[in-house]
Amino acid sequence: MTNSNQDSKLLLTKEEMKQYGYKIIDHIVAHFETQDSKKPVALATREEMDSLLAEGIPEHPQPPYEVLDFVMNHIIPNSNIVTHPKSFSFVPGPSNYISVMADTIATGFNIFSGGWASSPAAAELEIVTMNWLLEMFGFPKKAGGGIFTSGGSMANLTALVTARRLKCGSDFSKATIYLSDQAHSSNIKAIKVIGFKKEQIRIIPTDLEFKIAINKLKNSIARDRLEGLQPFCIIASAGTTNTGTVDPLEEIASICETENLWFHIDGAYGGAAILSEKGKKLLKGIEKADSLTVDPHKWFFQPYEMGCLLVKNHNWLSHTFTEKPEYLRDIEGNESEINFYDHGIQLTRRFRALKLYMSLKTFGLESFKKAITYAIDSTEKTEEHLRQSKLWEITSPATLAIINFRYNPIDQHLSETQLDQINQSISKKIIDSRDALLVTTLLNDQVVIRMCLINPRTTFEDITTTLKQCEGYAEEILLELIPQ
Ligand SMILES: *Cc1c(COP(=O)(O)O)cnc(C)c1O
């Protein structure tokens, strides 16, 4: 690519585009083929990254393959591989190749997925895929609706803006909102973004299973009413990020009904479990939410970024977000031709529906069901495996696809401080080895190791070899801690 006369139009020739594109596809395919044998963890300091990457604005053209090679050699390897079978931490992003290609199409054709008139088929596809999701979660298809967002955080924010308008109108100075101490931090962020003060947020403690304590929730609502405040919304978790725990959705639904509160469910991590029989039972009551966040870029195997908000009545969104600037005058459609910029915060939106559409059609819903069921089953199998060991203690049993445990050998009688130290060090050592992405969380002030097993390519052997490696580290740490 040397035709600098084309550079001012930012163009490449047909042959150059093909070669460049094929080369990138080769890199991506090679990554899909070989990632299991790579190390999932990237470790680098700001200093190291600065010395590798910091540079001035590139004023002049550079050879394209040099730029590409630099990216492939230095940028891509310095990121965690969240699709790796030993990527156990946070909520991994298992992804799939069809959706990667779908995103490439969406970007290649640069489809504007904001208004009906700009891309009727893209808007229609968002309606079609949204209807699939509405059906999965037992939401009404005719009245219901939703919007694809960048992720769960934006979906939660979109939900709360809607809830605030419908329940509080313009004065929300006395409004109070309820969520558990295990609810995802994005909810607190969203509550702050919509202008609530700290004094309006009620963090309700959880019970021994990390579910929101219903009695305490009721007490809190009653007390707020007695003080002349205006309880307006409960946020329930359908799969907390820490432990996978599902709040008692049916009970919360009935509180919301009697108290006239908005019922939002954050199912960003766990919602997808609706596609398995076990998950369906655990998520009973999810269909009673006014609004529900799910996150296709987690357990629906989509590449980043794709979140989703579902609502019982699509008018709630359009009545909350419709603004009519004069330059959009000519492209207003009728009621049924949805402008998704009227259903959320973004005007210019990428064509997110395409990847869910193409991957669901290509693999079929049954493949997604099997993948999700497999994850739940292998988490339970991991629990059984750990229970048979004298070295490990379960701190939170397999729930959906998350399990928490800690190293606590039965014959050692270690103190809580020692246990915290050991488990922290196990995680540090495994991260330093870069062989598995396995970090700790805090449960009841204990340092515990957390595994999230949503990747359908994670084998039971991936899990047991990682545990074995941890046990080896634990022995070393014990020797240092308590010289025998
Ligand atoms: C991941 C997660 C979020 C945030 O979603 P993003 O896609 O990261 O913005 C919200 N809630 C829960 C329960 C999550 O697991």
The ligand as a Gaussian input file, in Angstrom:
#p B3LYP/6-31G(d) Opt

LIG

0 1
 C      -21.455000      -7.303000      34.544000
 C      -22.602000      -6.872000      35.339000
 C      -23.129000      -5.575000      35.209000
 C      -22.482000      -4.533000      34.335000
 O      -22.567000      -4.862000      33.000000
 P      -21.500000      -4.274000      31.947000
 O      -21.877000      -4.987000      30.706000
 O      -20.157000      -4.628000      32.455000
 O      -21.709000      -2.810000      31.865000
 C      -24.271000      -5.267000      35.919000
 N      -24.837000      -6.160000      36.747000
 C      -24.356000      -7.409000      36.914000
 C      -25.046000      -8.350000      37.830000
 C      -23.211000      -7.808000      36.213000
 O      -22.720000      -9.043000      36.395000

